[in-house]
Amino acid sequence: MAAVTVSDKIELPGEILMLICEELGNQLELRTLFSCALSRKDLAYPALVCLYRVYNQAAVNFSENQNAYSTNKWASLWKSVIESSLGNTLFPYCLYIRALDLRNLKDLLEDQFFREGTQDKFFAGGMEHLKKAQDTPIKRKTRKNKSLLPRIDTVQILNDVGEAITSFISNSASSSGSLAALDELSGHITSDNLSIWTSRLSKLKTMTLWDGAELNENVATSIANNCYGFDDLALYSCIPKDNMDVDETLASFFFGLRSNSLRSFSSLNAGTIGPRSLLAFCHHSSSLKKLELNGLKSSAIMNLNLLQACTALESLDIVDTDKSVDLEATENDVFLEVVEWLGSCEHLFRLRIAGILNSPSILTQVCLRNSVHLRHLKVHDYPMVGNQDFHRALSHQTTLEELDLKADPEGAFRDDIDTLIESISRLPKLKDLRLLGTSDYFKSSEIIKLAHIDTLEKLCFGGYDVGDDIWHAVARLHNLKGLQIQAVTSFTSDGILAFISSLGQGNRGLELTIDAQNQLNNLSMLEQAKIRTALINKVGLEGRFVFQLYRETDEDSDELSD
């Protein structure tokens, strides 16, 4: 049998090389992929394909760690993608990318390091025609003098880049039958461009837009006719223009999509969403799994019952910014229909409600439904007083793994607190518990009771007069990974060190945060250093200790003076 020499080549099938590169891409090993592309001819294609599939994640990382070097690397990535759409590169990189994030390109074009050191190089070569200048230059201040930089027309450049890339993708598909990988589009994009660009992107699945008011029936028609996999839409805001009825315009968009095609919709500022848009969501009642409406106004809250056909929901976020509509008192029919709607969502496992005055009354009835099995529940902006029924009903949701309650504790009595703690303690699968605001009147005894929930992995609470007597109980939480204490505390260094010494393997990576230590019980820098060292030695390098003294607010001062 002949011996294998070092000079012998081991040839791997192309499919295996692609699988290797895909795994490197999944792990964001961009340097390794780049080295692979340079090392061998048969590795160049799979390595470059997988490198550019995740290029946007690298670009985001560069934008978050700005310096001259990282900005140059960031710009090089974008330049190669844009140049390829102009036919100036050996490989068509823009056919490999999965996400066209014009928000990130905008950040690059407005970056100080880019404008002062990389801009000319970026537009050199075959991209000179993309460099559009505005009339007003930018003032650049240095220690020696003041100079002027030409101000580039960012909006026009972004439009031209989007046009070039989507046009190249469309032409490639027409001429060679090749399909682009691009399935995600993000940025501040006009309605005219949206109509054109979506008609070219047959694999488009997700859009994240700055201004939802740019969506209309024409955009919906383009998506319906060309993007058969589109199902995910996120909006930052909706800005009315020229007396536009944004609610009506958005409704025409949702109705214009193929029925039951939208799976996920979220809006960070849903103030312009009203009855028409809410009703239009029902055009996707069987497909809509995730709905996030942050910043709804009273006109929408009074018509929440229009969503009652959307019973396939798995995740629902509703935030009321006005906090003025008492549905139970003034819109009782709507109140009852909202209760029935949520109770009919048998697949709902994540629910977040904030600012709705009647949220405890609604959720009391929903939590008692045997068909509802929540795993994540967040309820903010409700009074602690008068809502014992809601707190009792929580114990019926025995599937809960995450619970976040932020109530106003003003006027709460002992039985209000005891009822809440007793109910929470009966949740057998609870892993993440946050009780900020709700726990303002908690003391050590309440924390000790909560520590009997031995499934907890994260615990966050407030309160006052909390001391070392809690550590023995908290030490029994053998799976605890995060402990955030916003109560006014009087811990000692010895007490904290004793707690750390009792931690086990299940506490690997524990983050311990003490946010409001009584100033009379301050820990010295040496004591804090010892605690950090002990924590890392016990739970590993991921362990983290954060320590801050309590800072009195003006409200606290007023209460003391009274």
Secondary structure, DSSP 8 states (H G I E B T S, - for coil): -----TT------HHHHHHHHHHHHHTT-HHHHHHHHHH-HHHHHHHHHHHHHTHHHHHHHHHHS-SHHHHHHHHHHHHHHHHHHTT-SSS-GGGT-SEEEHHHHHHHHT-HHIIIIIHHHHHSSTTGGG--B-SS-EEEE-SS-EEEE--B-HHHHHHHHHHHHHHHHHHHHHHH-------EEEE---HHHHHHHHTT-TT--EEEEEEGGG--HHHHHHHHHH-TT--EEEEEE----TT--HHHHHHHHHHHS-TT---EEEES--TT--HHHHHHHGGGTTT--EEEEEEE-HHHHTTGGGGTT----SEEEEEESS----HHHH-HHHHHHHHHHHHH-TT--EEEEES-TTHHHHHHHHHT-TT---SEEEEEEEESTT-HHHHHHHTT-TT--EEEEEEE-TT--HHHHHHHHHHHTT-TT--EEEETTTTTT--HHHHHHHTT-TT-SEEEE--SSB-GGGHHHHTT-TT--EEEE-S-B---HHHHHHHHHT--GGGTT-EEEEEEE-GGG---HHHHHHHHHHHHHHH-TT-EEEEEE----HHHHHHHH-
